[in-house]
Structure formats: C-alpha cells, structure tokens
C-alpha cells in the first residue's frame, strides 16, 4: 500500500496515468506524415520558385505552417516524435525549395518549436 493525498492505494493504482495525448495511433502518424509532406514539399517548392533566396520571414512562416498542419493531422499531439515528424517535413520542403542554410535551420526549427510549445 502507498500513501497518497486521497488515502492509501495499491502500488498499481498509485502509478500516475499518462495522458491520451502521449499515445499517437498509427493512423494519426500516417495522416500527419502525409499532410506534413504535402504542405512541406509544396510550400518549399512554391517559396523557392516564387520568392527565391533571402526571404527569412517566409521561411519562418513555412516552418510554423508545417508544424501546425502536422500537429492537427496527428490529432493535436505534441510529443517529441510528432515534433520530429514536423521537423523532417519542414526540412525536406526547405531542401526542395533551396532555402539555403539559414532558411533550412529557420524553417525546421520553427516547425519543431511550434509543435513542442504549449500555447493552449
């Protein structure tokens, strides 16, 4: 028996329960990957083709957009794995769009930061 703030519990019942947002289902991974790659690669191609090199604000927006799309595609999960998926999608889009080293880091970092931040 373990003493808890609400009384005594067995060891099994006293263990903290992980939230449902820490379990990402395979279907959610697939949806997040597909929408992330579509937005990441499509956005990277369009930014690289239309704007060219040097628009760091657009690169930041690209990363934030990819992060939001992947987060919503996985059902709102903010796990490190989902953040990594968003980073990979933004990275691939930045490579396709030839953002250069600064834009590559900025876009990828923005996607990972956006997914891991606890805004709401």
DOVO-507848 format. One record per residue: residue number from 1; x, y, z of N, C-alpha, C in turn. Coordinates in steps of 0.05 Angstrom, whole numbers, plus 5000, padded with zeros to 4 digits. Atoms other than C-alpha are relative to their C-alpha. Layout:
REM residues N
+-----+------+------+------+-------+-------+-------+------+------+------+
:  nr : n.px : n.py : n.pz : ca.px : ca.py : ca.pz : c.px : c.py : c.pz :
+-----+------+------+------+-------+-------+-------+------+------+------+
: NUM :    X :    Y :    Z :     X :     Y :     Z :    X :    Y :    Z :
...
+-----+------+------+------+-------+-------+-------+------+------+------+
END
This chain:
REM residues 120
+-----+------+------+------+-------+-------+-------+------+------+------+
:  nr : n.px : n.py : n.pz : ca.px : ca.py : ca.pz : c.px : c.py : c.pz :
+-----+------+------+------+-------+-------+-------+------+------+------+
:   1 : 5017 : 4976 : 5000 :  5000 :  5000 :  5000 : 5018 : 5025 : 5000 :
:   2 : 4986 : 4975 : 5002 :  5022 :  5070 :  4984 : 4982 : 5023 : 5010 :
:   3 : 5015 : 4977 : 4990 :  5001 :  5134 :  5019 : 4998 : 5021 : 4978 :
:   4 : 5004 : 4979 : 5020 :  4971 :  5185 :  4971 : 4984 : 5023 : 5013 :
:   5 : 5016 : 4978 : 4988 :  4937 :  5253 :  4983 : 4970 : 4993 : 5005 :
:   6 : 5028 : 5008 : 4997 :  4869 :  5218 :  4976 : 4997 : 4975 : 5017 :
:   7 : 5002 : 5024 : 4984 :  4885 :  5159 :  5020 : 5020 : 4979 : 4991 :
:   8 : 4982 : 5022 : 5008 :  4920 :  5092 :  5013 : 4990 : 4986 : 4975 :
:   9 : 5006 : 5015 : 5025 :  4924 :  5057 :  4946 : 5020 : 4978 : 4996 :
:  10 : 4981 : 5021 : 5007 :  4956 :  4995 :  4919 : 5021 : 5012 : 4981 :
:  11 : 4979 : 4989 : 5017 :  5021 :  5005 :  4880 : 4991 : 5004 : 4971 :
:  12 : 5010 : 4998 : 5027 :  4987 :  4993 :  4814 : 4982 : 5024 : 4996 :
:  13 : 5019 : 4978 : 5002 :  4932 :  5044 :  4826 : 5013 : 5027 : 5006 :
:  14 : 4987 : 4975 : 4993 :  4981 :  5096 :  4853 : 5018 : 5010 : 4978 :
:  15 : 4983 : 4991 : 5022 :  5021 :  5099 :  4789 : 4987 : 5023 : 4985 :
:  16 : 5012 : 4979 : 5016 :  5010 :  5164 :  4750 : 4992 : 4990 : 4973 :
:  17 : 5010 : 5008 : 5026 :  4969 :  5155 :  4687 : 5010 : 5019 : 4979 :
:  18 : 4991 : 4983 : 5022 :  4998 :  5181 :  4622 : 4976 : 5010 : 4985 :
:  19 : 5023 : 4989 : 5014 :  4953 :  5227 :  4583 : 4996 : 4987 : 4973 :
:  20 : 5006 : 5012 : 5026 :  4919 :  5205 :  4520 : 5015 : 5014 : 4977 :
:  21 : 4985 : 4986 : 5021 :  4959 :  5258 :  4481 : 5028 : 4989 : 4997 :
:  22 : 4973 : 5012 : 5003 :  5022 :  5217 :  4492 : 4999 : 4974 : 4983 :
:  23 : 5003 : 5024 : 5016 :  4995 :  5158 :  4452 : 4990 : 5008 : 4972 :
:  24 : 5007 : 4993 : 5028 :  4996 :  5171 :  4377 : 4994 : 4974 : 4985 :
:  25 : 5008 : 5024 : 5014 :  4958 :  5119 :  4337 : 5014 : 4999 : 4972 :
:  26 : 4987 : 5002 : 5026 :  4988 :  5092 :  4272 : 4985 : 5016 : 4978 :
:  27 : 5016 : 4984 : 5019 :  4931 :  5124 :  4232 : 5006 : 5030 : 5002 :
:  28 : 4994 : 4972 : 4996 :  4947 :  5191 :  4263 : 5028 : 5007 : 4990 :
:  29 : 4973 : 4996 : 5011 :  5021 :  5183 :  4246 : 4999 : 5002 : 4969 :
:  30 : 5001 : 5000 : 5029 :  5003 :  5168 :  4174 : 4987 : 5026 : 4989 :
:  31 : 5013 : 4976 : 5009 :  4956 :  5227 :  4167 : 5019 : 5024 : 5004 :
:  32 : 4981 : 4978 : 4995 :  5007 :  5274 :  4199 : 5023 : 5000 : 4980 :
:  33 : 4978 : 5001 : 5019 :  5062 :  5249 :  4153 : 4991 : 5009 : 4972 :
:  34 : 5010 : 4993 : 5027 :  5020 :  5256 :  4090 : 4995 : 5030 : 4998 :
:  35 : 5006 : 4971 : 5002 :  4994 :  5326 :  4105 : 5025 : 5017 : 5004 :
:  36 : 4975 : 4985 : 4996 :  5062 :  5348 :  4131 : 5018 : 5000 : 4975 :
:  37 : 4984 : 5001 : 5024 :  5098 :  5325 :  4069 : 4987 : 5016 : 4977 :
:  38 : 5013 : 4984 : 5021 :  5046 :  5356 :  4023 : 5005 : 5029 : 5004 :
:  39 : 4996 : 4972 : 4995 :  5050 :  5423 :  4057 : 5029 : 5008 : 5000 :
:  40 : 4971 : 4994 : 4999 :  5125 :  5419 :  4070 : 5012 : 5002 : 4972 :
:  41 : 4988 : 5000 : 5026 :  5145 :  5400 :  4000 : 4987 : 5020 : 4981 :
:  42 : 5014 : 4981 : 5017 :  5091 :  5441 :  3965 : 5008 : 5029 : 5007 :
:  43 : 4993 : 4973 : 4991 :  5106 :  5503 :  4007 : 5029 : 5006 : 4994 :
:  44 : 4972 : 4996 : 5006 :  5181 :  5493 :  3999 : 5005 : 5006 : 4970 :
:  45 : 4997 : 4996 : 5029 :  5175 :  5487 :  3924 : 4990 : 5028 : 4992 :
:  46 : 5011 : 4974 : 5008 :  5130 :  5548 :  3918 : 5017 : 5023 : 5010 :
:  47 : 4983 : 4979 : 4989 :  5173 :  5591 :  3964 : 5026 : 5002 : 4985 :
:  48 : 4975 : 5000 : 5014 :  5236 :  5571 :  3928 : 4997 : 5010 : 4971 :
:  49 : 5004 : 4993 : 5028 :  5206 :  5581 :  3859 : 4990 : 5029 : 4997 :
:  50 : 5012 : 4973 : 5002 :  5166 :  5645 :  3872 : 5018 : 5021 : 5013 :
:  51 : 4985 : 4979 : 4985 :  5207 :  5682 :  3924 : 5030 : 4999 : 4996 :
:  52 : 4971 : 5003 : 5002 :  5276 :  5654 :  3914 : 5014 : 5001 : 5027 :
:  53 : 4984 : 5001 : 4975 :  5331 :  5661 :  3966 : 4999 : 5027 : 5014 :
:  54 : 4997 : 4976 : 4985 :  5331 :  5712 :  4022 : 4975 : 5009 : 5015 :
:  55 : 5024 : 4992 : 4986 :  5260 :  5716 :  4049 : 4997 : 4984 : 5026 :
:  56 : 4999 : 5015 : 4975 :  5273 :  5693 :  4120 : 4973 : 5000 : 5014 :
:  57 : 5026 : 4999 : 4987 :  5204 :  5715 :  4144 : 4982 : 4979 : 4988 :
:  58 : 5016 : 5021 : 5013 :  5171 :  5669 :  4093 : 5009 : 4972 : 5009 :
:  59 : 4989 : 5025 : 4990 :  5217 :  5612 :  4116 : 4989 : 4993 : 5028 :
:  60 : 5011 : 5004 : 4973 :  5194 :  5622 :  4187 : 4971 : 4992 : 4999 :
:  61 : 5028 : 5007 : 5004 :  5122 :  5621 :  4165 : 4996 : 4972 : 4989 :
:  62 : 5001 : 5027 : 5011 :  5134 :  5558 :  4125 : 5003 : 4979 : 5023 :
:  63 : 4996 : 5019 : 4977 :  5160 :  5522 :  4188 : 4977 : 5000 : 5019 :
:  64 : 5023 : 4999 : 4982 :  5103 :  5546 :  4231 : 4975 : 4987 : 4987 :
:  65 : 5022 : 5012 : 5014 :  5052 :  5525 :  4179 : 5002 : 4969 : 4999 :
:  66 : 4995 : 5029 : 5000 :  5083 :  5456 :  4172 : 4995 : 4988 : 5028 :
:  67 : 5004 : 5010 : 4973 :  5084 :  5448 :  4248 : 4971 : 4999 : 5007 :
:  68 : 5028 : 5000 : 4994 :  5011 :  5467 :  4254 : 4985 : 4978 : 4985 :
:  69 : 5013 : 5020 : 5016 :  4989 :  5421 :  4198 : 5006 : 4972 : 5011 :
:  70 : 4993 : 5027 : 4989 :  5027 :  5361 :  4227 : 4987 : 4996 : 5027 :
:  71 : 5012 : 5002 : 4974 :  5001 :  5376 :  4297 : 4970 : 4994 : 4997 :
:  72 : 5029 : 5005 : 5005 :  4929 :  5379 :  4272 : 4995 : 4973 : 4987 :
:  73 : 5003 : 5026 : 5013 :  4939 :  5318 :  4228 : 5003 : 4977 : 5018 :
:  74 : 4997 : 5022 : 4981 :  4960 :  5276 :  4287 : 4981 : 5002 : 5023 :
:  75 : 5020 : 4999 : 4980 :  4901 :  5297 :  4328 : 5007 : 5018 : 5023 :
:  76 : 4993 : 4981 : 4979 :  4933 :  5353 :  4369 : 5023 : 4990 : 5018 :
:  77 : 4979 : 5011 : 4983 :  4991 :  5311 :  4396 : 5025 : 5019 : 4999 :
:  78 : 4976 : 4983 : 4998 :  5054 :  5349 :  4419 : 5024 : 4984 : 5010 :
:  79 : 4978 : 5017 : 4990 :  5101 :  5291 :  4432 : 5026 : 5006 : 4985 :
:  80 : 4975 : 4995 : 5015 :  5175 :  5294 :  4413 : 5000 : 4986 : 4973 :
:  81 : 5002 : 5013 : 5026 :  5160 :  5244 :  4357 : 4985 : 5016 : 4979 :
:  82 : 5015 : 4983 : 5019 :  5108 :  5289 :  4326 : 5016 : 5025 : 4993 :
:  83 : 4983 : 4977 : 5006 :  5156 :  5348 :  4332 : 5022 : 4992 : 4980 :
:  84 : 4980 : 5009 : 5018 :  5209 :  5307 :  4297 : 4988 : 4996 : 4972 :
:  85 : 5013 : 5003 : 5025 :  5160 :  5289 :  4242 : 4996 : 5027 : 4986 :
:  86 : 5003 : 4973 : 5011 :  5144 :  5363 :  4232 : 5026 : 5012 : 4991 :
:  87 : 4973 : 4991 : 5008 :  5218 :  5379 :  4231 : 5010 : 4988 : 4974 :
:  88 : 4992 : 5014 : 5024 :  5231 :  5327 :  4178 : 4985 : 5011 : 4975 :
:  89 : 5016 : 4989 : 5022 :  5174 :  5352 :  4135 : 5008 : 5028 : 4992 :
:  90 : 4991 : 4973 : 5006 :  5197 :  5424 :  4140 : 5028 : 5000 : 4988 :
:  91 : 4973 : 5003 : 5011 :  5269 :  5403 :  4127 : 4999 : 4992 : 4971 :
:  92 : 5002 : 5009 : 5027 :  5250 :  5366 :  4064 : 4989 : 5022 : 4982 :
:  93 : 5011 : 4978 : 5016 :  5209 :  5425 :  4040 : 5021 : 5022 : 4996 :
:  94 : 4979 : 4979 : 5003 :  5267 :  5472 :  4053 : 5022 : 4990 : 4981 :
:  95 : 4980 : 5011 : 5019 :  5315 :  5426 :  4015 : 4989 : 5002 : 4971 :
:  96 : 5012 : 4998 : 5026 :  5267 :  5423 :  3956 : 4999 : 5029 : 4990 :
:  97 : 5002 : 4971 : 5007 :  5258 :  5499 :  3957 : 5027 : 5014 : 4999 :
:  98 : 4973 : 4989 : 5000 :  5334 :  5510 :  3963 : 5000 : 5026 : 5016 :
:  99 : 5002 : 4977 : 4982 :  5324 :  5556 :  4023 : 5028 : 5010 : 5008 :
: 100 : 4973 : 4993 : 4991 :  5399 :  5557 :  4037 : 5003 : 4992 : 5029 :
: 101 : 4996 : 5010 : 4973 :  5430 :  5540 :  4105 : 4984 : 5015 : 5021 :
: 102 : 5015 : 4984 : 4980 :  5397 :  5597 :  4144 : 4970 : 4994 : 4999 :
: 103 : 5028 : 5006 : 5003 :  5328 :  5584 :  4116 : 4993 : 4972 : 5008 :
: 104 : 5003 : 5029 : 4993 :  5337 :  5509 :  4126 : 4997 : 4998 : 5030 :
: 105 : 5000 : 5002 : 4971 :  5352 :  5517 :  4200 : 4975 : 5015 : 5011 :
: 106 : 5023 : 4984 : 4990 :  5298 :  5571 :  4210 : 4974 : 4986 : 4996 :
: 107 : 5026 : 5014 : 5006 :  5242 :  5532 :  4177 : 4998 : 4974 : 5017 :
: 108 : 5001 : 5025 : 4985 :  5260 :  5466 :  4211 : 4996 : 5006 : 5030 :
: 109 : 5002 : 4992 : 4972 :  5269 :  5499 :  4279 : 4973 : 5010 : 5007 :
: 110 : 5026 : 4989 : 4994 :  5204 :  5536 :  4274 : 4979 : 4978 : 5001 :
: 111 : 5020 : 5022 : 5000 :  5165 :  5472 :  4258 : 5002 : 4984 : 5026 :
: 112 : 4996 : 5016 : 4976 :  5195 :  5434 :  4317 : 4991 : 5017 : 5024 :
: 113 : 5008 : 4983 : 4977 :  5186 :  5493 :  4365 : 4970 : 5003 : 5002 :
: 114 : 5029 : 4996 : 5000 :  5114 :  5503 :  4344 : 4985 : 4976 : 5011 :
: 115 : 5013 : 5025 : 4991 :  5095 :  5431 :  4357 : 5005 : 4997 : 5030 :
: 116 : 4993 : 5005 : 4972 :  5131 :  5428 :  4424 : 4990 : 5022 : 5019 :
: 117 : 5009 : 4978 : 4982 :  5105 :  5496 :  4451 : 4972 : 4993 : 5010 :
: 118 : 5026 : 5005 : 4987 :  5046 :  5493 :  4498 : 4984 : 5026 : 5000 :
: 119 : 5014 : 4975 : 5002 :  5008 :  5553 :  4473 : 4972 : 4999 : 5012 :
: 120 : 5027 : 5002 : 4990 :  4939 :  5528 :  4493 : 4995 : 4973 : 5011 :
+-----+------+------+------+-------+-------+-------+------+------+------+
END
